[in-house]
């Protein structure tokens, strides 16, 4: 079975490389392609993303969108794993579906995906198989798909970059897994930065390691404003302030950071799952509450939530056993992604692989050009592409404004009704 994976950003590259290694194909039948986008990871990010997979970063081809069709047609894969952000996935899935010998199209999400979202499903409607990583994700995404009348086919796979092994007995670091958009408000992110300073000052003999996924000038899967590292610098420049020497900012691979960890702190990063798998205790910071916006409802009933005092006191905790099976720690024998992929590839070879409906049902070629321009800015210089931008940008602004106005009206109406 020949399988090609397409990735576009740091987190998706990490997921694609690790998942690719678990799929039923010989080493010489697997290929990983980095599709060139505005968020393509730097050389150092590529090394960090591929650290667990064992793949050589220099062996990962970087391909422009315009050359991708020819590249795939030459490889003639049985299956293509589209491991990219949603808007890019929609464009690439459509491209793969249009190949003369259509491969099986697999897609999915690279980490904690609770709550299930409509957008994640819409962007991947045309995929043959959607990979998820926990029993809870399967239930929630299946229910949401059926609620909208869709027919996604889901498969279960243990998070592929999670290493299950005993913790290092000598770990002393408090590792904080920074996230680009959680929490989102500057005042809250400043509070996190100050918390890390306080934790370092409380125990000068042990390190607080702020694990970031990008340094200045690098891009991430999600655009970041008010990066924790920059906010720490800001705190250190205040009159009379000085950052503790044991407060370290690191962009090394998460697996390396965990090698020296006493415990991990996060709001909702998938790094928590990596830590748990290695027996490293965790604090899921609940200072800002529990909400879908914070991507942390998955930790409800886990026993992992803790506040700022717990972080400063290094009061790490292990998850409750009853939480594990439903949340990323099911038995690996329950994984069925390889079996389902094998069935689909067999159907393809028999000529029985059913066609999937195209995502753009309205707007025709103009809609397709608009989606392509949004995902790959400046890639489509055809007349349709230029028209799509000329019409789409102001139209989208109108739609967004209307939606915001509707939400505000509903909020006021609900409040007055109460």
C-alpha positions as CSV (number, residue, x, y, z in Angstrom):
1,X,0.0,0.0,0.0
2,X,1.5,3.3,-1.0
3,X,0.5,6.2,1.3
4,X,1.4,9.9,0.9
5,X,0.8,12.4,3.7
6,X,0.4,16.2,3.1
7,X,1.1,18.6,5.9
8,X,1.2,22.4,6.2
9,X,2.0,23.6,9.7
10,X,4.1,22.5,12.8
11,X,1.4,20.6,14.7
12,X,0.0,18.9,11.6
13,X,3.5,18.0,10.5
14,X,4.1,16.3,13.8
15,X,0.8,14.4,13.6
16,X,1.2,13.5,10.0
17,X,4.7,12.0,10.4
18,X,3.8,10.0,13.5
19,X,0.5,8.7,12.0
20,X,2.1,7.9,8.7
21,X,4.5,5.6,10.5
22,X,1.6,3.6,12.0
23,X,-0.3,3.0,8.7
24,X,-0.1,-0.4,6.9
25,X,2.7,0.4,4.4
26,X,6.3,-0.5,3.9
27,X,8.9,2.2,4.7
28,X,9.6,2.7,1.0
29,X,5.9,3.2,0.3
30,X,5.4,6.1,2.7
31,X,6.1,9.7,1.7
32,X,5.6,12.9,3.6
33,X,5.1,16.2,1.7
34,X,5.1,19.6,3.2
35,X,2.8,21.8,1.2
36,X,4.1,25.3,1.0
37,X,1.8,27.8,2.8
38,X,2.2,31.0,4.8
39,X,2.6,28.9,8.0
40,X,5.1,26.4,6.8
41,X,7.4,25.5,9.7
42,X,11.0,26.6,9.8
43,X,13.9,24.2,9.8
44,X,14.1,24.1,13.6
45,X,10.3,23.6,13.8
46,X,10.5,20.7,11.3
47,X,13.2,19.0,13.4
48,X,11.1,19.4,16.6
49,X,7.9,18.1,14.8
50,X,9.7,15.1,13.4
51,X,11.7,14.2,16.6
52,X,9.4,11.4,17.7
53,X,8.7,10.0,14.3
54,X,12.3,9.2,13.5
55,X,12.0,10.8,10.0
56,X,14.8,12.8,8.6
57,X,13.7,16.4,8.2
58,X,15.8,16.7,5.0
59,X,13.8,13.8,3.5
60,X,10.6,15.7,3.7
61,X,9.8,17.4,0.3
62,X,8.4,20.9,0.2
63,X,6.1,21.3,-2.7
64,X,4.2,24.3,-4.1
65,X,0.4,23.9,-4.6
66,X,0.8,24.3,-8.4
67,X,3.2,21.3,-8.6
68,X,1.2,19.1,-6.3
69,X,-1.2,17.5,-8.8
70,X,1.7,16.4,-11.0
71,X,3.7,15.1,-8.0
72,X,0.8,12.9,-6.8
73,X,0.0,11.7,-10.3
74,X,3.6,10.5,-10.6
75,X,3.5,8.7,-7.2
76,X,0.1,7.2,-7.8
77,X,-0.7,6.6,-4.1
78,X,-3.3,4.2,-2.8
79,X,-4.2,6.7,-0.1
80,X,-3.4,10.3,0.8
81,X,-3.5,11.6,4.3
82,X,-4.5,15.3,4.3
83,X,-3.0,16.6,7.5
84,X,-3.6,20.3,7.3
85,X,-5.6,23.2,8.8
86,X,-9.3,23.2,7.8
87,X,-9.4,25.7,4.8
88,X,-6.2,24.1,3.3
89,X,-7.6,20.6,3.9
90,X,-10.8,21.5,1.9
91,X,-8.7,22.7,-1.1
92,X,-6.3,19.7,-1.0
93,X,-9.0,17.1,-0.6
94,X,-10.8,18.5,-3.6
95,X,-7.5,18.4,-5.5
96,X,-6.8,14.8,-4.5
97,X,-10.4,13.8,-5.4
98,X,-9.8,15.1,-8.9
99,X,-6.8,12.9,-9.6
100,X,-7.3,10.4,-12.6
101,X,-6.8,7.4,-10.3
102,X,-8.5,8.8,-7.1
103,X,-6.7,7.6,-4.0
104,X,-8.5,7.0,-0.7
105,X,-8.6,10.3,1.1
106,X,-7.9,10.3,4.9
107,X,-8.0,13.4,7.1
108,X,-8.3,14.2,10.8
109,X,-7.2,16.4,13.7
110,X,-3.8,16.5,15.4
111,X,-4.6,16.6,19.1
112,X,-7.3,17.2,21.6
113,X,-10.5,17.8,19.6
114,X,-13.1,18.3,22.3
115,X,-15.4,20.1,21.8
116,X,-16.4,18.7,18.4
117,X,-16.9,21.5,15.9
118,X,-19.0,21.9,12.8
119,X,-16.1,23.6,11.0
120,X,-13.8,20.6,11.4
121,X,-16.4,18.5,9.8
122,X,-17.3,20.9,7.0
123,X,-13.7,21.3,5.8
124,X,-13.4,17.5,5.6
125,X,-16.7,16.5,4.1
126,X,-15.1,15.0,1.0
127,X,-12.7,12.8,2.8
128,X,-13.3,9.0,2.9
129,X,-12.0,8.6,6.4
130,X,-11.8,11.0,9.4
131,X,-9.3,10.0,12.1
132,X,-10.0,10.7,15.8
133,X,-8.2,9.8,18.9
134,X,-10.6,9.0,21.7
135,X,-13.9,7.2,22.3
136,X,-15.4,10.5,23.4
137,X,-14.3,12.2,20.2
138,X,-15.9,9.4,18.2
139,X,-19.2,9.8,20.0
140,X,-19.3,13.6,19.8
141,X,-18.1,13.9,16.2
142,X,-20.5,11.2,15.1
143,X,-23.4,12.8,16.8
144,X,-22.6,16.2,15.3
145,X,-22.1,14.8,11.8
146,X,-25.4,12.9,11.9
147,X,-27.2,16.0,13.4
148,X,-26.3,17.9,10.2
149,X,-27.3,15.0,7.9
150,X,-23.7,14.2,7.0
151,X,-22.1,10.7,6.5
152,X,-18.5,11.1,7.7
153,X,-16.8,7.7,8.3
154,X,-14.7,7.9,11.4
155,X,-11.8,5.8,12.6
156,X,-10.1,5.5,16.0
157,X,-6.3,5.8,16.4
158,X,-4.2,6.3,19.5
159,X,-2.5,9.7,19.3
160,X,0.5,8.6,17.3
161,X,3.2,10.8,18.8
162,X,2.3,9.7,22.4
163,X,5.1,7.6,23.9
164,X,4.0,5.3,26.7
165,X,7.0,4.8,29.0
166,X,8.0,5.3,32.6
167,X,8.9,8.8,33.7
168,X,12.5,9.8,34.4
169,X,13.0,9.6,38.2
170,X,15.3,12.6,38.2
171,X,13.0,15.1,36.5
172,X,12.8,18.4,38.4
173,X,11.4,20.9,35.8
174,X,8.0,22.5,35.9
175,X,7.2,22.4,32.2
176,X,4.6,24.9,30.9
177,X,3.1,24.1,27.5
178,X,2.3,27.4,25.9
179,X,-0.5,27.7,23.4
180,X,-1.1,30.3,20.7
181,X,-4.7,31.1,21.4
182,X,-5.5,29.8,24.9
183,X,-6.1,31.9,26.8
184,X,-6.8,34.5,24.2
185,X,-7.0,37.8,26.0
186,X,-3.8,39.8,26.6
187,X,-4.6,40.4,30.3
188,X,-5.0,36.7,30.9
189,X,-1.8,35.8,29.0
190,X,0.0,38.4,31.1
191,X,-1.4,36.7,34.2
192,X,0.0,33.3,33.0
193,X,3.4,34.9,32.4
194,X,3.4,36.4,35.9
195,X,2.4,33.0,37.3
196,X,5.4,31.4,35.7
197,X,7.7,34.1,37.2
198,X,6.1,33.5,40.6
199,X,6.6,29.7,40.3
200,X,10.3,30.2,39.4
201,X,10.8,32.6,42.3
202,X,9.1,30.2,44.8
203,X,11.7,27.5,44.1
204,X,15.0,29.0,42.7
205,X,16.7,25.6,42.8
206,X,14.4,24.1,40.2
207,X,13.7,25.2,36.6
208,X,10.5,26.5,35.2
209,X,10.6,25.6,31.4
210,X,8.3,27.5,29.1
211,X,7.9,25.2,26.2
212,X,7.0,27.3,23.1
213,X,6.3,26.0,19.6
214,X,7.7,29.0,17.8
215,X,10.3,31.7,18.3
216,X,10.1,35.2,17.0
217,X,9.5,35.2,13.3
218,X,8.2,31.7,13.1
219,X,4.6,30.8,12.3
220,X,2.3,28.2,14.0
221,X,-0.9,26.4,13.2
222,X,-2.8,29.2,14.9
223,X,-1.6,32.8,14.7
224,X,-0.3,34.0,18.0
225,X,-0.5,37.5,19.5
226,X,1.0,38.3,22.9
227,X,3.3,35.3,23.0
228,X,4.2,34.1,26.5
229,X,7.9,34.5,25.8
230,X,7.4,38.1,24.7
231,X,5.2,38.8,27.7
232,X,7.9,37.5,30.0
233,X,10.4,39.9,28.4
234,X,7.9,42.7,29.0
235,X,7.7,41.8,32.6
236,X,11.4,41.6,32.9
237,X,11.8,45.2,31.5
238,X,9.5,46.7,34.1
239,X,11.3,49.1,36.6
240,X,13.0,47.1,39.3
241,X,12.0,43.8,37.8
242,X,14.3,40.9,36.8
243,X,13.4,37.5,35.5
244,X,14.5,34.6,37.6
245,X,17.6,32.7,36.3
246,X,15.7,29.4,36.6
247,X,12.9,30.6,34.2
248,X,13.8,29.1,30.8
249,X,12.1,29.5,27.4
250,X,12.7,26.5,25.2
251,X,11.6,25.5,21.7
252,X,13.0,22.0,21.9
253,X,10.7,19.0,21.1
254,X,8.1,18.4,23.7
255,X,9.4,14.8,24.1
256,X,12.8,16.3,25.1
257,X,11.2,18.8,27.5
258,X,9.3,16.0,29.2
259,X,12.6,14.1,29.7
260,X,13.5,16.5,32.5
261,X,9.9,17.2,33.8
262,X,8.7,16.8,37.4
263,X,5.3,17.9,36.1
264,X,3.5,19.7,33.3
265,X,1.2,22.7,33.4
266,X,-1.1,23.7,30.6
267,X,-4.5,25.2,30.0
268,X,-5.5,22.6,27.4
269,X,-2.5,21.5,25.3
270,X,-2.3,18.0,23.9
271,X,1.1,17.9,25.7
272,X,-1.0,16.9,28.8
273,X,-1.7,13.6,27.0
274,X,1.9,13.1,26.2
275,X,2.9,13.7,29.8
276,X,0.2,11.4,31.2
277,X,1.4,8.6,28.9
278,X,4.8,8.9,30.4
279,X,3.5,8.9,34.0
280,X,4.3,12.6,34.5
281,X,1.7,14.4,36.6
282,X,-0.2,17.4,35.3
283,X,-2.0,20.5,36.3
284,X,-4.7,21.7,33.9
285,X,-4.9,25.4,34.9
286,X,-8.5,26.4,35.6
287,X,-7.8,30.0,36.6
288,X,-9.8,31.2,33.6
289,X,-12.6,28.7,34.0
290,X,-13.8,25.7,32.0
291,X,-15.3,26.4,28.6
292,X,-15.3,25.4,25.0
293,X,-13.4,28.6,24.2
294,X,-10.5,27.3,26.4
295,X,-10.6,23.8,24.9
296,X,-10.5,22.3,28.4
297,X,-13.9,20.6,29.0
298,X,-12.1,17.4,28.1
299,X,-10.5,17.5,31.6
300,X,-13.7,17.6,33.5
301,X,-13.8,14.6,35.9
302,X,-10.1,13.9,35.2
303,X,-8.9,15.2,38.6
304,X,-6.3,17.4,36.8
305,X,-7.7,20.9,37.3
306,X,-5.8,23.2,39.6
307,X,-5.3,26.9,40.2
308,X,-2.3,29.2,40.5
309,X,-1.5,28.2,44.1
310,X,-1.2,24.6,42.9
311,X,1.2,25.6,40.2
312,X,3.4,27.7,42.5
313,X,3.4,24.8,45.0
314,X,4.1,22.2,42.3
315,X,1.0,20.2,43.4
316,X,0.9,18.1,40.3
317,X,-1.7,15.3,40.0
318,X,-2.3,12.1,38.1
319,X,-5.6,11.5,36.3
320,X,-8.4,9.5,37.8
321,X,-8.4,5.9,36.3
322,X,-12.1,6.2,35.3
323,X,-11.3,9.1,33.0
324,X,-8.6,7.5,30.9
325,X,-10.4,4.9,28.8
326,X,-12.8,7.4,27.3
327,X,-10.1,10.1,26.8
328,X,-7.1,9.0,24.7
329,X,-6.0,6.0,26.8
330,X,-8.2,3.3,25.4
331,X,-6.6,-0.1,24.6
332,X,-4.7,0.0,21.4
333,X,-6.6,-3.1,20.3
334,X,-9.6,-0.7,19.9
335,X,-7.8,1.2,17.1
336,X,-9.3,0.5,13.8
337,X,-7.8,3.1,11.4
338,X,-5.5,0.5,9.8
339,X,-8.3,-1.9,9.2
340,X,-10.7,0.7,7.8
341,X,-8.0,2.1,5.6
342,X,-7.3,-1.4,4.3
343,X,-11.0,-1.9,3.5
344,X,-11.2,1.4,1.6
345,X,-8.0,0.7,-0.4
346,X,-9.3,-2.8,-1.3
347,X,-12.5,-1.2,-2.5
348,X,-10.6,1.3,-4.6
349,X,-8.6,-1.4,-6.2
350,X,-11.8,-3.2,-7.1
351,X,-13.3,0.0,-8.5
352,X,-15.9,0.1,-5.8
353,X,-14.7,3.3,-3.9
354,X,-17.8,5.5,-3.9
355,X,-17.4,9.2,-5.0
356,X,-17.8,11.8,-2.3
357,X,-19.8,14.9,-2.9
358,X,-17.9,18.1,-3.5
359,X,-17.9,20.5,-0.6
360,X,-18.8,23.6,-2.6
361,X,-22.5,23.1,-3.5
362,X,-23.2,26.8,-4.1
363,X,-21.2,29.4,-6.1
364,X,-19.6,27.0,-8.6
365,X,-16.2,27.8,-9.9
366,X,-16.2,31.2,-8.2
367,X,-16.7,29.6,-4.8
368,X,-13.9,27.1,-5.4
369,X,-11.6,29.9,-6.5
370,X,-12.5,31.9,-3.4
371,X,-11.8,29.0,-1.1
372,X,-8.5,28.4,-2.8
373,X,-7.5,32.0,-2.5
374,X,-8.3,32.0,1.2
375,X,-6.2,28.9,1.9
376,X,-3.4,29.8,-0.5
377,X,-3.2,33.5,-0.7
378,X,-2.0,34.7,-4.2
379,X,-1.9,31.1,-5.6
380,X,-4.7,31.5,-8.1
381,X,-3.9,34.2,-10.7
382,X,-6.7,33.2,-13.1
383,X,-9.5,35.5,-13.9
384,X,-11.8,33.5,-11.7
385,X,-9.4,33.8,-8.8
386,X,-9.1,37.6,-9.1
387,X,-12.9,38.0,-9.4
388,X,-13.3,35.7,-6.4
389,X,-11.1,38.0,-4.3
390,X,-12.8,41.2,-5.6
391,X,-16.2,39.9,-4.7
392,X,-15.5,37.6,-1.8
393,X,-13.5,40.0,0.5
394,X,-16.2,42.7,0.8
395,X,-19.0,40.1,0.8
396,X,-17.4,38.1,3.6
397,X,-17.0,41.4,5.6
398,X,-20.8,42.0,5.2
399,X,-21.6,38.4,6.3
400,X,-19.3,38.6,9.3
401,X,-20.8,41.9,10.4
402,X,-24.3,40.6,10.0
403,X,-23.5,37.5,12.1
404,X,-22.0,39.6,14.9
405,X,-25.0,41.9,14.9
406,X,-27.4,38.8,15.1
407,X,-25.4,37.4,18.0
408,X,-25.6,40.7,19.9
409,X,-29.3,41.0,19.2
410,X,-30.0,37.5,20.5
411,X,-27.9,38.1,23.6
412,X,-29.9,41.3,24.4
413,X,-33.2,39.6,23.6
414,X,-32.3,36.7,25.9
415,X,-31.2,39.0,28.7
416,X,-34.4,41.1,28.5
417,X,-36.5,37.9,28.5
418,X,-34.9,36.8,31.7
